[in-house]
Amino acid sequence: MGERVITGRHVLFGMIAFFGVIFAVNGVFLYESLSTYTGVVSNEPYRKGLNYNERIEAEKEQEALGWVSDIALAGTGDGLDIVINDHNGSPVGGLSFDGRLGRPATAEMDVVLDVKETAPGRYRAAFSTIEPGAWQVDLTARQLTSAGDKIIWRARKRVRWQKPTAAQ
């Protein structure tokens, strides 16, 4: 048997195979990344950017209120409980809410919350049972003032729900 000699043709096919594998793997990664994440971090970022200073001022006003809130998913995964007290510990009632519960990374399973006041300072949003895992709650509370309907409080909280086990 003779010696094996590497010719230009062998080098060419080796290079084509090497870069072919690189391009194929990059293609798979590119497809997976574009098909699973839209890249949208914020809806209407330009409009929100224009109102950024007003949003900072609203945050300062909210902090000055000194309200303390507790937001938690019900143990059965079919509701959200909200408790809001003022800086003295007194319940804050009479609020109307706009809210959304959704997965942090996608809008596919978003639930629009219909929040009702069950007692002074205690609110509940009922919905059908959600899937276990991480969820994000976005709430905006409005209060009727002499100047009209005014956003007075906002909250964003990440919550987690898991199905209760038989031992619980």
FITI-741511 format. One line per field, with one value per residue (C-alpha): x, y, z negated; residue in three letters. Coordinates in steps of 0.2 Angstrom, whole numbers, plus 5000, padded with zeros to 4 digits. Each point is the difference from the previous one (the first is absolute). Layout:
BEGIN
east <- [X; ...];
north <- [Y; ...];
up <- [Z; ...];
aa <- [ALA; ...];
This chain:
BEGIN
east <- [5000; 5006; 5001; 4985; 5003; 4989; 4996; 4992; 4983; 5001; 5003; 4986; 4987; 5006; 4998; 4983; 4994; 5007; 4992; 4984; 4998; 5003; 4987; 4987; 5002; 4999; 4985; 4991; 5005; 4994; 4983; 4997; 5004; 4989; 4985; 5000; 5003; 4993; 5013; 4987; 5004; 4987; 4984; 5001; 5017; 5000; 4984; 5006; 5017; 4991; 4991; 5015; 5001; 4982; 5002; 5015; 4989; 4986; 5012; 5005; 4982; 4996; 5015; 4994; 4983; 5010; 4987; 5005; 4994; 4999; 4997; 4998; 4993; 4987; 5006; 4988; 5007; 4983; 5001; 5011; 4999; 5005; 5001; 5004; 5002; 5006; 5015; 4990; 4994; 4983; 4992; 4999; 4983; 4990; 5014; 4996; 5013; 5007; 5011; 5008; 5007; 5012; 5016; 5016; 5006; 4985; 4982; 4992; 4992; 4996; 4985; 4991; 4995; 4983; 5004; 4986; 5000; 4995; 5003; 5008; 5018; 4998; 4998; 4998; 5001; 4993; 5005; 5001; 5014; 5017; 5015; 5014; 5015; 5005; 4988; 5000; 4987; 4998; 4987; 4994; 4989; 4989; 4991; 4986; 5005; 4992; 5011; 4994; 5006; 5019; 5013; 5006; 5009; 5009; 5008; 5010; 5004; 5006; 4991; 5001; 4987; 5002; 4986; 4997; 5006; 4990; 5010; 4995];
north <- [5000; 5017; 5015; 5011; 5017; 5015; 5009; 5017; 4991; 4992; 5017; 5008; 4987; 5001; 5019; 4999; 4987; 5010; 5016; 4991; 4993; 5018; 5007; 4986; 5002; 5019; 4998; 4989; 5012; 5015; 4992; 4995; 5017; 5009; 4988; 5000; 5018; 5015; 5012; 5012; 5006; 5014; 5004; 5017; 5005; 5017; 5006; 4993; 5009; 5017; 4998; 4994; 5016; 4999; 4981; 5005; 5013; 4988; 4988; 5013; 5004; 4982; 4998; 5016; 4991; 4986; 4987; 4982; 4986; 4981; 4992; 4981; 4986; 4989; 4983; 4992; 5010; 5008; 5017; 5014; 5008; 5019; 5009; 5018; 5010; 5018; 5006; 4999; 4982; 5005; 4991; 5010; 4997; 5007; 4996; 4994; 4989; 4996; 4985; 4986; 4983; 4992; 4991; 5010; 4995; 4999; 5008; 4983; 4996; 5018; 5001; 5017; 5002; 5005; 5006; 5003; 5007; 4986; 5011; 5017; 4998; 4982; 4996; 4984; 4996; 4983; 4990; 4982; 4990; 5004; 4989; 4998; 5011; 5018; 5014; 5019; 5011; 5017; 5011; 5018; 5007; 5015; 5011; 5012; 5018; 5017; 5002; 4983; 4983; 5000; 4986; 5000; 4983; 4988; 4983; 4987; 4984; 4983; 4986; 4981; 4987; 4981; 4987; 4995; 4982; 4987; 5004; 5019];
up <- [5000; 5004; 4989; 4998; 5007; 4995; 5016; 5003; 5003; 4983; 4992; 5010; 4995; 4981; 5000; 5008; 4988; 4985; 5005; 5005; 4983; 4992; 5012; 4996; 4981; 5001; 5011; 4987; 4986; 5010; 5004; 4982; 4993; 5012; 4999; 4981; 4995; 5009; 4993; 4994; 4983; 4998; 5010; 5007; 4994; 5009; 4991; 4983; 5003; 5003; 4984; 4990; 4989; 4995; 4996; 4988; 4992; 4998; 4992; 4987; 4996; 4997; 4989; 4990; 4997; 4990; 5005; 4996; 5011; 5000; 5016; 5001; 5010; 4992; 4995; 5012; 5015; 5005; 4992; 4995; 4983; 4997; 4984; 4999; 4984; 4998; 4990; 4983; 5004; 5004; 5015; 5017; 5008; 5015; 5013; 5017; 5009; 5017; 4999; 5010; 4994; 5013; 5002; 4999; 5017; 5011; 5002; 5006; 4983; 4994; 4989; 4999; 4981; 4995; 4982; 4988; 4982; 4987; 4985; 4996; 5006; 5006; 5019; 5010; 5018; 5005; 5015; 5006; 4993; 5007; 5005; 4987; 5001; 5000; 5003; 5000; 4993; 5007; 4991; 5001; 4987; 5004; 4988; 5004; 4995; 5002; 5015; 5007; 5002; 4995; 5000; 4982; 4997; 5011; 4996; 5010; 4991; 5005; 4992; 5000; 5000; 4998; 4999; 4982; 4996; 4991; 4984; 5000];
aa <- [MET; GLY; GLU; ARG; VAL; ILE; THR; GLY; ARG; HIS; VAL; LEU; PHE; GLY; MET; ILE; ALA; PHE; PHE; GLY; VAL; ILE; PHE; ALA; VAL; ASN; GLY; VAL; PHE; LEU; TYR; GLU; SER; LEU; SER; THR; TYR; THR; GLY; VAL; VAL; SER; ASN; GLU; PRO; TYR; ARG; LYS; GLY; LEU; ASN; TYR; ASN; GLU; ARG; ILE; GLU; ALA; GLU; LYS; GLU; GLN; GLU; ALA; LEU; GLY; TRP; VAL; SER; ASP; ILE; ALA; LEU; ALA; GLY; THR; GLY; ASP; GLY; LEU; ASP; ILE; VAL; ILE; ASN; ASP; HIS; ASN; GLY; SER; PRO; VAL; GLY; GLY; LEU; SER; PHE; ASP; GLY; ARG; LEU; GLY; ARG; PRO; ALA; THR; ALA; GLU; MET; ASP; VAL; VAL; LEU; ASP; VAL; LYS; GLU; THR; ALA; PRO; GLY; ARG; TYR; ARG; ALA; ALA; PHE; SER; THR; ILE; GLU; PRO; GLY; ALA; TRP; GLN; VAL; ASP; LEU; THR; ALA; ARG; GLN; LEU; THR; SER; ALA; GLY; ASP; LYS; ILE; ILE; TRP; ARG; ALA; ARG; LYS; ARG; VAL; ARG; TRP; GLN; LYS; PRO; THR; ALA; ALA; GLN];
